[in-house]
C-alpha cells in the first residue's frame, strides 16, 4: 500500500516563469514528471535546469504558472512536509562539515523523532545499498573521498525513504573512474527503489545512461523533450544537433 | 495605621544612620586630600564615611552629587559659576551660590580659606632680577617666552583674556602639558608658565606667583558641596564640615599637596597631621590584598558585561543575518556605539545607573556588542550557500537549521568575536575607575596623579596579563567548542 502510494508521487510545471533580477531563468515552461519515472534534465549552464529542481523543492517560488506536486498545486504552508518526501543531492554533496557521516544522516530522522537505533539501522541498510564500508559512518566529511561523499549525500537523501529523488549534477565533481563506477551504482539503485527520479546533468551520455526520457533546456525554455533517439534523429532545433555533436568522442586510434 | 507610621518615623533616622556618608573626589591630588579631610572630619564627628576617590572630573562628581550617589565633594566657586550653574554672575559670592544651590537640594560651606585660581608664575630669582612681581609688570618685557597649558591657551578666561586685560605684548607662547611645564620653566626653556595657585610644585621650584593686580582671574575659593539631606541624617557631620571653613590657607594647602605629590606621603596621613589626630590606617592594605581586590573588581566588570553582551549580541547577529535591512541597521547602530569615546560612554551611563559598578558594566556591555554581533552575522552569512540550501531542502524547520547547522558552522567566527570583545573589555575597563567602579584603573589613576610609576604598573601589568589570559582562555574554548569536523576541514 505504502509503495503503491509512493509510486503516485509526481511533479508538474505548468506555464512556469521565474526571473532572478533581470535574468529570466524559466520562460513559460511545461514539464510533466510522472510518478515513478526517471527523467534527465540536460542543457548548458544557465539553461534553467537547476531552477526546475529548486521550484519543485519550494526553495524558490515561480513568478507565473503553477508547480504541482503529487497532483496538487504547491502549498507553501506545507513546504517542510513536501521537502521531507523528496531526497535532494547536489554536486559537492552538501554534507555538513561539523557532523560525522552518521550525524549528517541522522539529522532529519532525529528531528522526525526516530530513535538513535532506528536511525543507525537505516544508515547501515543504506550503506549496504550504496556499497559504503560501515566504518566510514564515524568519519567527518573532510576525511572522505569525493566518491564516498556523494554516496553519503545519496544516503542522506534516502534516509527518510522519500517518494522522489532530485539530483543536481551529482557526479559533476568526480574523477572519471569513480564517476563511471557511481553511474553504474546509481542506475542500479534507481531501478531497485522505483522512485520518481529527476537528474540534472550537462553530460548527454550520462543522461542517456540514467533515463529513457531526456529534457533538453536552453535559456529557460524546453528545446526538446523525448528519447535519445528523438534527439539524434528528429531534432526540433539546430541547437539540439549542436548540443549532441558537442559531446566529445574518443579519437580513432589505428592499431 | 498610626502606629505603623510612628514606627516608620522611628526607623527612618535609624536607617539613615546606618548608611555611611559617601564622599567623592576628582582625579587630582588636592581633591583627594580634601576628600580624605571630609572623611576624617566625619569620623571625628562619629559618622561613618566612605571615600570614593578619583571619580573622574567635574561633570561626573556633580551628576553623582545631584543623583545622590555621593553626599559630599570639594569644589571651587569659579567652577560652580562657570560650569555648574546657569544664570549666575561669574563673580557671584558664596551666599548667592548657596541660594542658587538650595533648590537643587545642595548645600555649600563657606570658603575653606584658599583660592586655587589660575596664576602666572616665574622663577623667583629671575623675577627679582627683572623687577617683576605683578602681571602688569610683564608689559615692559616683550621678549619673555611663555609656556602655557593647552587648556589655558584656549580658554577665554585664560591667555586671550589676560593678554587683552593687561595689554601683554609677548608673542612667544607655546602649548605645554601642565605636568611638564614646571620642568620647562625650571630649566629655562620658558620664562613663565600658568599654574594653579596651590600647586605643590610652586615652592619646590622656587616660583613666584605674579599678583593679579587687575583682578582678572575669577575666584576659585575651595568649598564643600553636600546634599542638604545630610543636615537631617548626619547633622554633626555637616556641622564639623562647616567648621573647616577658613582653616586652610593657600600655603597650608600647597604644603599638603607637596607632601603627597613630592614626598609620597599618603593623603590620610597628611590630613591626620593637619587635624592633629592619629591617621586611620584600617583601610591600608598590602600589595597582595590590593591586587586581590582590584582583580576581583576588574574581572567582575569584564565577566558581567561580556556575559550580558553575549546574551544579546548573538540573537542580534542572528537577526541581522536573517533580515538584511534590519541587519544593516543593527550593525550600523552597534558600530556607532563603538565610536563613542570610552570616557564619554562611562559618563553617559551616570544619569541612568549612577556611579559605581553598574554604569561601568553598562558601558562595557555596549562596547562588547559590536564585535560579537558583527562576527555572528559574518559567521552566518559566510556559510556556503550550498550548505544552507541542503539544510533547507531537507525539510528541517528554520529553528532546527539554525541550532543544529548554522550556529555550529559559525562557532569559530562567533567565538572570535567574543574573544575580541573580551580583550577590548579588559583594556577599557581600566577607565571604569573614573566613575567609581574600581578595578585595575584605580592604581593607574592614582599612579598618574602622583607620577608614581610603580603604582601605574600595579594596574597596568595585571591588566595586560588579564588581557593575555582572556585571549588564551578563549582560544582554548574555541578549540574545545569548534567541532572536530571543522578543524579537519580547515587543515585541508
Contacts between the chains, C-beta under 8 A, distances in Angstrom:
chain1	res1	chain2	res2	distance
A	57	B	393	5.1
A	59	B	389	6.3
A	59	B	392	6.1
A	59	B	393	6.2
A	79	B	395	8.0
A	80	B	395	4.7
A	80	B	396	7.5
A	80	B	397	6.0
A	81	B	395	7.0
A	82	B	395	7.6
A	83	B	392	7.6
A	83	B	393	5.9
A	83	B	394	6.6
A	83	B	395	3.5
A	84	B	394	7.4
A	84	B	395	3.6
A	86	B	393	7.8
A	88	B	390	7.2
A	88	B	393	4.2
A	88	B	394	7.5
A	90	B	386	5.7
A	90	B	389	7.4
A	90	B	390	6.4
A	91	B	386	7.7
A	92	B	386	6.3
A	94	B	386	5.0
A	94	B	387	5.9
A	94	B	389	7.0
A	94	B	390	3.2
A	95	B	390	7.8
A	96	B	387	6.3
A	96	B	390	7.6
A	96	B	391	7.4
A	96	B	405	5.7
A	96	B	409	7.3
A	96	B	485	7.9
A	97	B	387	8.0
A	97	B	409	7.4
A	97	B	483	7.8
A	97	B	485	4.9
A	97	B	486	5.6
A	97	B	488	7.8
A	97	B	489	4.5
A	98	B	405	7.9
A	98	B	408	4.6
A	98	B	409	5.9
A	98	B	411	7.8
A	98	B	483	3.6
A	98	B	485	4.7
A	98	B	486	5.1
A	99	B	483	7.4
A	99	B	485	6.3
A	100	B	485	6.9
A	107	B	394	6.7
A	107	B	396	6.9
A	107	B	404	6.5
A	107	B	405	7.7
A	108	B	394	5.1
A	108	B	395	6.5
A	108	B	396	6.4
A	111	B	396	5.8
A	111	B	397	8.0
A	111	B	400	5.7
A	140	B	484	6.5
A	140	B	485	3.6
A	140	B	488	5.2
A	140	B	489	7.5
A	141	B	485	6.5
A	141	B	489	7.4
A	142	B	485	6.2
A	142	B	488	3.9
A	142	B	489	4.2
A	142	B	491	7.7
A	142	B	492	5.8
A	143	B	488	6.2
A	156	B	394	7.9
